[in-house]
Amino acid sequence: MAHDLVIRGGELVDGTGAEPRRGDLAIDGNKITAVGKVSGSGREEIDATGRLVTPGFVDVHTHLDAQIGWDPLLTPVSWHGVTTALIGNCGVTFAPCRPDDR
């Protein structure tokens, strides 16, 4: 079976607090479909030997309230693995906002 993407030989971190374990990870569409020793090839393959493979990080304390106005991708935060960020929890607001963002 050909997967869309196979990441091979990385140290897999599952987010549970368990020790990382060496293995492969297959992705089809937008879902992880296999973890461990993945048989078959990937349309794209990444050699992750010597690297950590982690789930996306959630940052629950940010100061991105202003940045999201000019940088909706929240770079470089997203470059560092953050896939979810909580904003607006410090009681700060930035106004006025652009008319098309109201």
N, C-alpha and C positions, 0 to 999 in steps of 0.2 A: 504494500500500500504506500502510495506517495502522499506525504503530508505537505501542507503548505510551507511549513517552517519546522526544522529540527535544530535544536540547540544541543550540541553534543559535548559530553565530557566535563561539564561544569560542576561546581560545588553548589548543589541545590539547597536553597534556604526556603522552607515552607511557611515561615511566619508563626509557627507554633511555639518556638523556643527550643525545638529539638536541634541537635547538632546537624550541621550541613552534611549532605551525603553526595558522593560523586554519582552523576547520572546524566541522562538525556531528558529532553523535554520536547514534546511535539505540539504544534499549534495548527489547527485547521479553522479557517475563518477567523473568528475572534475568540475561540475557546481553546483552552489547554485540553488536549485529548489523550495524551499519554505522558507518564512520568516514570523514570527508571531506565531500563535498557530498551530503547525504542528501536524496533526492527523496521526495515524499510527505509526508503530515502526521503529526503525533503526536496521540494522544488527549490527551496533555498536552505542552505545549511550554514550554521555558525559554529566554529570551533571555539568552545568556551573553556578549554583546558587551562587550569590555573586561575580561573575567574569565578566570581560569585554570580549565580543566577537567582534573582530575588523577585518576589511579587512587587507590585507598585507600592510605594510608601504613602501613608496618610499623614499629613502635617496638620495637627489640630491647633497649633498656635503660630499664626503667621502675622505679618504686618504687610500684607499684600493689597490692602484696600485701595490704595492709590494706583499701584502698578497694574492692576487688572484693567484699569481705564485706558492705558496706553499700550498694554502688552497682554492681550487676552490669552496667550499661550503660557503666560507666567514664566518665561525663560529668564534666567537659567534654572529656576526651581525645577521645571519639568525635565531639564537635562540631567538632573541629579536623581531621577527616579521617583519624584513625587508625582503621583497620578491623581490625588485628591487633596484639596486644601480647604480648610475651614477659614473663612474670612468674615469680618464684621463682628467678631466676638469681643472686641476690646472697647466697645462704646464709642468708636471713632467713625465719623462719616465724612466723606469728601463731596462737597457740593460747590458750585452747581455741576451737574453732569451734562454731557452732551445731549442735545434735544433728541437725537435718534436712539439714545440709551435710556430714556425716561420710561 
